[in-house]
Amino acid sequence: MHLQQQQPLAASAGAQARGFAAQAAGPEYLVGLGNLRDNPGATRQRIRVGRGNAGRRGNYCGRGMNGQNARGRGLHMLYDGGQLGLLKFPVTRQRPSYEVLYNHLGLSRVAEFVQLGLLDPTRTITMKDLYDSGCVTSNIKYGVLLYGKARLAVPLDLQVTACDGDTRAAVEAAGGRVTRVYYTAEGLGAVLHPEKFTSRRLPLPLPASRWHPRYEKKFDSIGQIPPAVQPVSAAAAAVLPAAAPQASGRMANASA
């Protein structure tokens, strides 16, 4: 008597449709417990040693004839002859997390850019002006350090992050002043690149409310966002060149 095998009922119409689709695709696409396996090459084949000279690793099994390396499980990977372990790697030195690297700017370079008409001495010269004019060539990450004792022909009102006593005396001797302003990392980025906020319709960050107590004698005031620009004096315009100020590379590209 021929027994007809009963087929289990489909759980749903969707399962039945998927079953018909799998049968239509062919038996090679059917997935079952009998054909579940890794892709070819997924498992590395174990090398069987000591199975005769006709095998891959017969006779001495690839260890050579005699000696310490032909016996046992071998030595530890860090074994160094039974003595005190030697340092095989150089000492990696990294900068401390609190180190601050300023962009160094000479006072003579500022005076040169003023004479060329790239910086306006009749108004406050901020770090954004120094960056846009090309006076500071690299990107400003922590701030600008002003140094040098160049003799200035015009009074300048400079806003930088840090300066030494000789530089401050040289600027004040010409009738100008140097203000050490404090910015946070986000605030300094907003001062140098405000377009990153305005292009996305984001408000500019607020100035810092205060600085850390360890910066008490390093700064004169908290920088505003955008920087507060004030006219210096009308006498500074008398020594400017008659030609109009020439735009630097960054300013020309921005205007274009």
Backbone as CSV, one residue per row, in Angstrom:
resi,resn,N_x,N_y,N_z,CA_x,CA_y,CA_z,C_x,C_y,C_z
1,MET,0.853,-1.192,0.000,0.000,0.000,0.000,0.878,1.227,0.000
2,HIS,0.620,2.066,-0.923,1.413,3.290,-1.051,0.876,4.350,-0.103
3,LEU,1.789,4.831,0.749,1.401,5.876,1.700,1.776,7.229,1.135
4,GLN,0.823,8.076,1.029,1.060,9.428,0.519,1.457,10.343,1.666
5,GLN,2.598,10.979,1.499,3.098,11.882,2.545,2.269,13.158,2.571
6,GLN,1.823,13.512,3.742,1.009,14.707,3.886,1.900,15.936,3.995
7,GLN,1.569,16.939,3.227,2.306,18.193,3.266,1.742,19.074,4.379
8,PRO,2.622,19.720,5.184,2.111,20.618,6.242,1.460,21.844,5.643
9,LEU,0.431,22.308,6.322,-0.284,23.485,5.859,0.578,24.717,6.023
10,ALA,0.470,25.626,5.077,1.242,26.867,5.162,0.697,27.723,6.287
11,ALA,1.609,28.429,6.953,1.190,29.261,8.079,0.366,30.439,7.611
12,SER,0.656,30.927,6.444,-0.065,32.083,5.934,0.041,32.070,4.422
13,ALA,-0.689,33.000,3.816,-0.619,33.108,2.363,0.738,33.607,1.906
14,GLY,1.360,34.481,2.726,2.684,34.981,2.368,3.727,33.888,2.382
15,ALA,3.668,33.000,3.393,4.619,31.892,3.456,4.425,30.944,2.281
16,GLN,3.160,30.711,1.889,2.903,29.853,0.749,3.442,30.470,-0.532
17,ALA,3.303,31.793,-0.659,3.823,32.462,-1.850,5.340,32.381,-1.906
18,ARG,5.977,32.535,-0.748,7.433,32.427,-0.727,7.886,31.011,-1.071
19,GLY,7.120,30.017,-0.642,7.469,28.640,-0.976,7.376,28.376,-2.465
20,PHE,6.331,28.897,-3.123,6.204,28.747,-4.568,7.327,29.463,-5.303
21,ALA,7.708,30.635,-4.789,8.789,31.380,-5.439,10.107,30.631,-5.327
22,ALA,10.359,29.985,-4.170,11.597,29.236,-4.005,11.628,28.018,-4.918
23,GLN,10.479,27.346,-5.090,10.447,26.199,-5.984,10.637,26.616,-7.429
24,ALA,10.113,27.773,-7.789,10.282,28.253,-9.156,11.713,28.649,-9.436
25,ALA,12.435,29.117,-8.412,13.815,29.537,-8.622,14.745,28.366,-8.850
26,GLY,14.364,27.162,-8.399,15.224,26.009,-8.586,15.661,25.425,-7.266
27,PRO,16.043,24.168,-7.263,16.422,23.527,-5.994,17.735,24.043,-5.433
28,GLU,18.590,24.646,-6.277,19.864,25.116,-5.747,19.711,26.338,-4.867
29,TYR,18.593,27.010,-4.897,18.368,28.194,-4.082,17.620,27.878,-2.791
30,LEU,17.228,26.637,-2.610,16.513,26.281,-1.399,17.489,26.177,-0.239
31,VAL,17.127,26.716,0.900,17.962,26.705,2.092,17.330,25.787,3.112
32,GLY,18.088,24.818,3.562,17.615,23.886,4.560,18.718,23.497,5.508
33,LEU,18.396,22.650,6.451,19.396,22.214,7.417,20.465,21.342,6.782
34,GLY,20.155,20.782,5.624,21.135,19.906,4.992,22.137,20.611,4.111
35,ASN,21.916,21.893,3.785,22.863,22.594,2.911,23.394,23.882,3.525
36,LEU,23.363,24.005,4.846,23.936,25.168,5.517,25.414,24.925,5.742
37,ARG,26.266,25.730,5.170,27.705,25.575,5.322,28.380,26.919,5.053
38,ASP,29.615,27.028,5.443,30.384,28.238,5.182,30.739,28.342,3.713
39,ASN,31.095,29.555,3.311,31.560,29.758,1.954,32.889,29.047,1.742
40,PRO,33.196,28.657,0.528,34.493,28.001,0.281,35.656,28.926,0.642
41,GLY,36.582,28.416,1.438,37.725,29.205,1.874,37.521,29.922,3.184
42,ALA,36.340,29.817,3.788,36.106,30.509,5.052,36.867,29.860,6.196
43,THR,37.084,28.553,6.117,37.808,27.821,7.156,39.148,27.363,6.607
44,ARG,40.197,27.660,7.329,41.532,27.251,6.902,41.750,25.784,7.258
45,GLN,42.186,25.027,6.291,42.380,23.605,6.502,43.582,23.351,7.402
46,ARG,43.426,22.428,8.339,44.514,22.067,9.243,45.526,21.203,8.513
47,ILE,46.806,21.500,8.735,47.880,20.729,8.109,48.138,19.490,8.960
48,ARG,47.970,18.325,8.391,48.219,17.065,9.084,49.671,16.670,8.845
49,VAL,50.413,16.520,9.893,51.841,16.217,9.818,52.071,14.777,10.261
50,GLY,53.236,14.265,9.854,53.620,12.911,10.273,52.807,11.825,9.624
51,ARG,52.429,11.969,8.344,51.639,10.950,7.654,52.424,10.354,6.485
52,GLY,53.739,10.325,6.602,54.548,9.704,5.561,55.167,10.725,4.634
53,ASN,56.185,10.264,3.880,56.902,11.159,2.981,56.041,11.638,1.821
54,ALA,55.016,10.920,1.495,54.148,11.349,0.403,53.235,12.488,0.819
55,GLY,53.097,12.700,2.110,52.231,13.767,2.579,52.909,15.132,2.496
56,ARG,52.192,16.112,2.935,52.721,17.485,2.854,53.787,17.739,3.906
57,ARG,53.608,17.192,5.082,54.563,17.379,6.163,54.894,16.007,6.766
58,GLY,55.537,15.184,5.979,55.904,13.870,6.470,57.317,13.844,7.022
59,ASN,57.734,12.668,7.462,59.085,12.444,7.974,59.386,13.335,9.171
60,TYR,60.050,14.481,8.962,60.409,15.375,10.077,59.356,16.463,10.335
61,CYS,58.283,16.417,9.597,57.141,17.319,9.836,57.503,18.794,9.670
62,GLY,58.532,19.108,8.904,58.908,20.497,8.677,59.715,21.119,9.784
63,ARG,60.165,20.333,10.782,60.921,20.870,11.909,62.426,20.676,11.759
64,GLY,62.866,20.022,10.750,64.295,19.736,10.648,64.639,18.424,11.330
65,MET,65.939,18.160,11.421,66.378,16.854,11.925,66.438,16.813,13.450
66,ASN,67.250,17.636,14.068,67.413,17.579,15.517,67.466,18.997,16.075
67,GLY,67.568,19.075,17.359,67.724,20.368,18.000,66.546,20.724,18.882
68,GLN,66.696,21.877,19.535,65.665,22.307,20.476,64.356,22.640,19.774
69,ASN,64.476,23.186,18.575,63.264,23.594,17.860,62.497,22.413,17.287
70,ALA,63.127,21.242,17.228,62.457,20.053,16.710,61.706,19.303,17.792
71,ARG,61.819,19.739,19.035,61.211,19.025,20.154,60.291,19.977,20.939
72,GLY,59.270,19.410,21.486,58.408,20.176,22.368,57.524,21.166,21.618
73,ARG,56.975,22.082,22.389,56.033,23.055,21.841,56.703,24.360,21.455
74,GLY,58.005,24.464,21.607,58.692,25.686,21.223,58.774,26.668,22.367
75,LEU,59.356,27.818,22.087,59.578,28.847,23.092,58.490,29.917,23.012
76,HIS,58.396,30.667,24.083,57.441,31.767,24.108,57.896,32.859,23.153
77,MET,56.957,33.564,22.594,57.294,34.570,21.586,58.118,35.712,22.172
78,LEU,58.029,35.951,23.467,58.805,37.008,24.107,60.020,36.475,24.847
79,TYR,60.358,35.201,24.645,61.528,34.630,25.312,62.794,35.277,24.761
80,ASP,63.680,35.688,25.655,64.875,36.431,25.244,66.137,35.826,25.858
81,GLY,66.238,34.507,25.815,67.463,33.864,26.259,67.546,33.650,27.749
82,GLY,66.475,33.754,28.482,66.504,33.492,29.897,67.034,34.626,30.741
83,GLN,67.289,35.773,30.161,67.787,36.914,30.912,66.666,37.942,31.077
84,LEU,67.035,39.075,31.636,66.053,40.138,31.802,65.586,40.626,30.440
85,GLY,64.304,40.701,30.279,63.766,41.080,28.985,64.242,42.447,28.533
86,LEU,64.648,42.538,27.279,65.122,43.784,26.706,63.946,44.558,26.119
87,LEU,64.058,45.881,26.162,63.027,46.736,25.581,63.241,46.805,24.078
88,LYS,62.320,46.256,23.335,62.451,46.199,21.886,61.773,47.372,21.189
89,PHE,60.978,48.138,21.917,60.231,49.219,21.300,60.717,50.554,21.858
90,PRO,60.816,51.572,21.041,61.256,52.877,21.551,60.195,53.504,22.444
91,VAL,60.641,54.389,23.280,59.732,55.096,24.170,58.955,56.120,23.349
92,THR,57.658,56.032,23.370,56.814,56.969,22.624,56.557,58.195,23.493
93,ARG,56.959,59.327,22.994,56.771,60.578,23.723,55.670,61.373,23.030
94,GLN,54.760,61.874,23.790,53.680,62.675,23.242,53.574,63.981,24.022
95,ARG,52.972,64.931,23.379,52.834,66.239,24.003,51.799,66.178,25.119
96,PRO,52.010,66.934,26.166,51.004,66.946,27.233,49.696,67.537,26.742
97,SER,48.618,67.105,27.359,47.296,67.530,26.909,47.048,69.013,27.157
98,TYR,47.787,69.615,28.078,47.557,71.016,28.398,48.469,71.952,27.614
99,GLU,49.313,71.433,26.726,50.236,72.290,25.992,49.475,73.100,24.943
100,VAL,49.805,74.353,24.838,49.153,75.265,23.904,50.207,75.771,22.927
101,LEU,49.939,75.627,21.647,50.863,76.038,20.599,50.250,77.226,19.863
102,TYR,50.809,78.401,20.081,50.321,79.610,19.430,50.983,79.781,18.066
103,ASN,50.330,80.547,17.215,50.930,80.974,15.953,51.790,82.201,16.217
104,HIS,53.089,82.097,16.004,54.005,83.191,16.285,53.955,84.212,15.146
105,LEU,53.862,85.470,15.516,53.774,86.563,14.546,54.696,87.678,14.996
106,GLY,55.583,88.098,14.089,56.508,89.176,14.395,55.869,90.545,14.214
107,LEU,56.264,91.473,15.063,55.723,92.828,14.967,56.179,93.514,13.688
108,SER,57.360,93.176,13.203,57.847,93.761,11.954,56.978,93.345,10.768
109,ARG,56.457,92.117,10.784,55.581,91.676,9.701,54.260,92.437,9.736
110,VAL,53.755,92.710,10.920,52.528,93.507,11.030,52.757,94.905,10.482
111,ALA,53.905,95.519,10.822,54.214,96.852,10.305,54.352,96.840,8.786
112,GLU,54.907,95.769,8.234,55.045,95.671,6.779,53.688,95.591,6.102
113,PHE,52.765,94.820,6.663,51.440,94.703,6.068,50.662,96.004,6.205
114,VAL,50.935,96.766,7.250,50.294,98.078,7.379,50.805,99.017,6.304
115,GLN,52.098,99.007,6.036,52.663,99.868,5.003,52.176,99.481,3.610
116,LEU,51.928,98.192,3.389,51.423,97.748,2.094,49.930,98.008,1.926
117,GLY,49.264,98.408,2.975,47.834,98.671,2.892,46.967,97.449,3.070
118,LEU,47.541,96.338,3.524,46.765,95.125,3.740,46.087,95.106,5.102
119,LEU,46.553,95.933,6.030,45.933,96.075,7.340,45.598,97.538,7.566
120,ASP,44.429,97.803,8.125,43.953,99.165,8.349,44.340,99.605,9.758
121,PRO,45.260,100.561,9.907,45.652,100.989,11.257,44.650,101.925,11.915
122,THR,43.637,102.396,11.182,42.674,103.321,11.769,41.594,102.615,12.584
123,ARG,41.614,101.302,12.617,40.643,100.518,13.374,41.380,99.398,14.102
124,THR,40.667,98.754,14.984,41.261,97.659,15.744,41.600,96.497,14.820
125,ILE,42.813,95.992,14.919,43.273,94.862,14.117,43.081,93.603,14.957
126,THR,42.153,92.764,14.544,41.840,91.536,15.269,42.587,90.356,14.648
127,MET,42.446,89.207,15.270,43.081,88.005,14.731,42.447,87.574,13.415
128,LYS,41.177,87.897,13.214,40.561,87.600,11.928,41.172,88.461,10.832
129,ASP,41.467,89.738,11.137,42.130,90.589,10.152,43.520,90.056,9.820
130,LEU,44.227,89.583,10.815,45.558,89.030,10.571,45.485,87.778,9.713
131,TYR,44.457,86.970,9.918,44.323,85.736,9.148,43.832,86.009,7.731
132,ASP,42.842,86.890,7.581,42.293,87.172,6.253,43.291,87.897,5.367
133,SER,44.119,88.750,5.953,45.089,89.489,5.149,46.288,88.649,4.750
134,GLY,46.457,87.477,5.339,47.617,86.654,5.044,48.803,86.939,5.929
135,CYS,48.636,87.804,6.920,49.742,88.085,7.833,50.080,86.838,8.649
136,VAL,49.066,86.070,9.027,49.252,84.755,9.633,48.890,83.732,8.574
137,THR,49.856,82.946,8.155,49.656,82.065,7.009,48.956,80.765,7.378
138,SER,49.302,80.169,8.508,48.719,78.879,8.873,47.424,79.081,9.652
139,ASN,46.687,78.004,9.786,45.412,78.062,10.493,45.637,78.332,11.981
140,ILE,44.841,79.196,12.555,44.969,79.573,13.962,44.111,78.618,14.779
141,LYS,44.753,77.834,15.628,44.044,76.856,16.449,43.918,77.314,17.894
142,TYR,45.008,77.846,18.466,44.985,78.267,19.858,45.037,79.782,20.008
143,GLY,45.567,80.486,19.037,45.684,81.929,19.142,46.963,82.412,18.481
144,VAL,47.237,83.708,18.619,48.390,84.365,17.995,49.269,84.929,19.097
145,LEU,50.564,84.634,19.008,51.561,85.169,19.930,52.357,86.243,19.201
146,LEU,52.286,87.472,19.668,52.980,88.601,19.052,54.322,88.803,19.749
147,TYR,55.388,88.922,18.947,56.718,89.111,19.501,57.468,90.120,18.633
148,GLY,58.599,90.568,19.131,59.439,91.497,18.378,59.416,92.892,18.971
149,LYS,60.447,93.673,18.582,60.595,95.045,19.088,60.769,96.026,17.940
150,ALA,60.047,95.780,16.843,60.161,96.665,15.687,59.583,98.042,16.010
151,ARG,60.154,99.052,15.378,59.689,100.421,15.588,58.536,100.702,14.632
152,LEU,57.417,101.128,15.181,56.224,101.384,14.388,56.125,102.854,14.050
153,ALA,55.620,103.123,12.841,55.434,104.502,12.401,54.043,105.020,12.711
154,VAL,53.102,104.123,12.999,51.720,104.514,13.275,51.269,103.809,14.546
155,PRO,50.349,104.392,15.287,49.790,103.685,16.451,48.850,102.577,15.998
156,LEU,48.973,101.420,16.601,48.166,100.257,16.250,47.427,99.765,17.485
157,ASP,46.195,99.349,17.253,45.385,98.717,18.297,45.239,97.251,17.916
158,LEU,45.981,96.381,18.579,46.060,94.972,18.219,45.347,94.129,19.267
159,GLN,44.636,93.116,18.787,44.016,92.112,19.649,44.621,90.754,19.316
160,VAL,45.419,90.238,20.226,46.067,88.944,20.051,45.818,88.110,21.306
161,THR,46.333,86.903,21.282,46.166,86.023,22.436,47.253,86.233,23.474
162,ALA,48.495,86.448,23.032,49.607,86.599,23.968,50.666,87.484,23.331
163,CYS,51.464,88.135,24.172,52.599,88.941,23.726,53.531,89.113,24.917
164,ASP,54.792,89.440,24.633,55.755,89.652,25.710,55.818,91.132,26.076
165,GLY,56.572,91.427,27.111,56.643,92.804,27.600,57.323,93.750,26.640
166,ASP,58.373,93.309,25.941,59.068,94.178,24.993,58.169,94.556,23.822
167,THR,57.364,93.610,23.361,56.456,93.907,22.248,55.386,94.904,22.672
168,ARG,54.850,94.734,23.845,53.855,95.684,24.337,54.457,97.079,24.478
169,ALA,55.697,97.156,24.969,56.345,98.460,25.115,56.595,99.105,23.766
170,ALA,56.947,98.309,22.744,57.188,98.866,21.411,55.904,99.416,20.802
171,VAL,54.789,98.732,21.010,53.516,99.209,20.458,53.041,100.449,21.206
172,GLU,53.185,100.450,22.523,52.752,101.605,23.303,53.653,102.813,23.081
173,ALA,54.910,102.597,22.704,55.798,103.722,22.409,55.338,104.492,21.186
174,ALA,54.652,103.813,20.261,54.123,104.478,19.070,52.728,105.033,19.296
175,GLY,52.202,104.915,20.495,50.871,105.432,20.781,49.762,104.413,20.644
176,GLY,50.095,103.153,20.450,49.071,102.121,20.301,48.901,101.309,21.566
177,ARG,48.257,100.181,21.424,48.032,99.300,22.561,47.854,97.866,22.062
178,VAL,48.127,96.931,22.956,47.964,95.503,22.682,47.037,94.933,23.745
179,THR,45.971,94.280,23.311,45.008,93.668,24.218,45.066,92.160,24.045
180,ARG,45.321,91.476,25.132,45.339,90.012,25.117,43.925,89.514,25.415
181,VAL,43.272,88.999,24.411,41.874,88.588,24.522,41.810,87.074,24.704
182,TYR,40.807,86.654,25.442,40.611,85.229,25.737,39.416,84.713,24.949
183,TYR,39.636,83.614,24.215,38.582,82.932,23.472,38.645,81.445,23.794
184,THR,37.489,80.820,23.836,37.447,79.368,23.873,37.722,78.825,22.471
185,ALA,37.869,77.520,22.362,38.147,76.919,21.059,36.992,77.170,20.089
186,GLU,35.762,77.034,20.577,34.603,77.288,19.722,34.476,78.768,19.396
187,GLY,34.754,79.618,20.370,34.663,81.052,20.121,35.693,81.536,19.124
188,LEU,36.922,81.028,19.219,37.951,81.430,18.266,37.616,80.952,16.865
189,GLY,37.035,79.761,16.759,36.605,79.289,15.443,35.497,80.141,14.861
190,ALA,34.591,80.637,15.707,33.519,81.506,15.218,34.051,82.864,14.797
191,VAL,35.107,83.346,15.447,35.697,84.630,15.068,36.406,84.517,13.726
192,LEU,37.143,83.439,13.524,37.915,83.283,12.292,37.045,82.850,11.124
193,HIS,36.052,82.009,11.371,35.213,81.475,10.290,33.741,81.610,10.672
194,PRO,33.201,82.810,10.693,31.771,82.947,11.025,30.855,82.383,9.954
195,GLU,31.370,82.208,8.732,30.522,81.684,7.669,30.110,80.241,7.926
196,LYS,30.863,79.523,8.756,30.480,78.151,9.076,29.190,78.109,9.895
197,PHE,28.874,79.183,10.576,27.638,79.250,11.346,26.522,79.898,10.532
198,THR,26.856,80.986,9.838,25.820,81.699,9.092,25.330,80.900,7.895
199,SER,26.197,80.101,7.270,25.761,79.320,6.117,24.748,78.254,6.507
200,ARG,24.804,77.790,7.737,23.846,76.798,8.228,22.745,77.419,9.084
201,ARG,22.701,78.748,9.088,21.681,79.490,9.834,21.737,79.166,11.324
202,LEU,22.945,79.091,11.840,23.156,78.837,13.261,23.611,80.113,13.939
203,PRO,23.194,80.361,15.156,23.659,81.563,15.860,25.112,81.418,16.281
204,LEU,25.790,82.549,16.349,27.172,82.538,16.807,27.222,82.199,18.295
205,PRO,28.241,81.465,18.727,28.327,81.125,20.155,28.547,82.362,21.011
206,LEU,28.106,82.293,22.232,28.274,83.402,23.164,29.710,83.469,23.658
207,PRO,30.197,84.659,23.999,31.551,84.761,24.555,31.648,84.030,25.889
208,ALA,32.862,83.690,26.249,33.085,83.015,27.529,32.729,83.950,28.676
209,SER,32.124,83.403,29.711,31.752,84.217,30.867,32.959,84.556,31.736
210,ARG,33.911,83.650,31.806,35.128,83.882,32.593,36.183,82.888,32.118
211,TRP,37.410,83.146,32.533,38.481,82.214,32.202,38.908,81.461,33.454
212,HIS,39.725,80.462,33.238,40.191,79.627,34.347,41.095,80.447,35.258
213,PRO,41.084,80.177,36.558,41.944,80.962,37.461,43.424,80.929,37.113
214,ARG,43.888,79.861,36.453,45.306,79.825,36.093,45.641,80.784,34.951
215,TYR,44.628,81.343,34.288,44.842,82.328,33.228,44.657,83.754,33.731
216,GLU,44.702,83.956,35.027,44.361,85.258,35.594,45.299,86.353,35.100
217,LYS,46.576,86.069,34.961,47.556,87.072,34.553,47.988,86.931,33.095
218,LYS,47.297,86.082,32.340,47.684,85.867,30.951,46.825,86.648,29.966
219,PHE,45.667,87.123,30.394,44.760,87.822,29.490,44.315,89.129,30.124
220,ASP,43.917,90.047,29.230,43.438,91.354,29.664,41.924,91.457,29.654
221,SER,41.280,90.797,28.710,39.824,90.870,28.617,39.322,89.636,27.882
222,ILE,38.007,89.451,27.933,37.354,88.353,27.222,36.952,88.848,25.843
223,GLY,37.339,88.100,24.825,37.050,88.501,23.456,35.581,88.420,23.119
224,GLN,35.116,89.379,22.336,33.726,89.422,21.909,33.560,88.662,20.600
225,ILE,32.339,88.201,20.354,32.000,87.484,19.126,30.790,88.164,18.502
226,PRO,30.950,88.824,17.355,32.199,89.122,16.638,33.051,90.122,17.404
227,PRO,34.334,90.251,17.043,35.228,91.125,17.815,34.763,92.572,17.796
228,ALA,34.969,93.239,18.913,34.629,94.656,19.018,35.710,95.479,18.330
229,VAL,35.325,96.204,17.287,36.259,97.009,16.496,36.005,98.475,16.802
230,GLN,37.055,99.193,17.160,36.957,100.604,17.497,37.944,101.399,16.649
231,PRO,37.580,102.636,16.266,38.539,103.473,15.532,39.681,103.890,16.437
232,VAL,40.890,103.920,15.873,42.074,104.260,16.658,42.264,105.760,16.678
233,SER,42.627,106.328,15.554,42.835,107.772,15.456,42.876,108.147,13.996
234,ALA,42.564,109.405,13.727,42.628,109.884,12.348,44.054,110.132,11.902
235,ALA,45.000,110.268,12.850,46.390,110.528,12.478,47.030,109.331,11.808
236,ALA,46.502,108.123,12.080,47.089,106.936,11.468,46.808,106.874,9.980
237,ALA,45.720,107.486,9.513,45.397,107.450,8.089,46.322,108.317,7.261
238,ALA,47.034,109.244,7.875,47.903,110.141,7.119,49.120,109.434,6.556
239,VAL,49.546,108.350,7.194,50.750,107.657,6.747,50.428,106.471,5.860
240,LEU,49.151,106.229,5.572,48.797,105.121,4.706,49.156,105.443,3.271
241,PRO,49.454,104.458,2.442,49.716,104.709,1.030,48.480,105.237,0.331
242,ALA,48.713,106.005,-0.716,47.598,106.635,-1.416,46.735,105.621,-2.133
243,ALA,47.337,104.506,-2.568,46.571,103.498,-3.288,45.622,102.789,-2.343
244,ALA,44.599,102.201,-2.929,43.628,101.462,-2.129,44.263,100.190,-1.610
245,PRO,43.801,99.695,-0.473,44.364,98.458,0.071,44.185,97.307,-0.893
246,GLN,45.268,96.530,-1.056,45.239,95.390,-1.943,44.791,94.170,-1.160
247,ALA,43.863,93.421,-1.753,43.346,92.228,-1.086,44.344,91.101,-1.202
248,SER,44.492,90.375,-0.121,45.400,89.236,-0.119,44.725,88.050,-0.786
249,GLY,45.419,86.902,-0.740,44.886,85.718,-1.390,43.581,85.261,-0.788
250,ARG,43.485,85.208,0.543,42.253,84.745,1.174,41.112,85.721,0.931
251,MET,41.405,87.044,1.060,40.351,88.040,0.876,39.888,88.073,-0.567
252,ALA,40.816,87.910,-1.518,40.433,87.921,-2.925,39.574,86.713,-3.267
253,ASN,39.942,85.547,-2.723,39.150,84.356,-2.982,37.770,84.461,-2.360
254,ALA,37.702,85.071,-1.183,36.406,85.210,-0.522,35.489,86.146,-1.287
255,SER,36.063,87.239,-1.819,35.241,88.178,-2.573,34.811,87.608,-3.905
256,ALA,35.677,86.738,-4.493,35.321,86.138,-5.772,34.197,85.127,-5.592
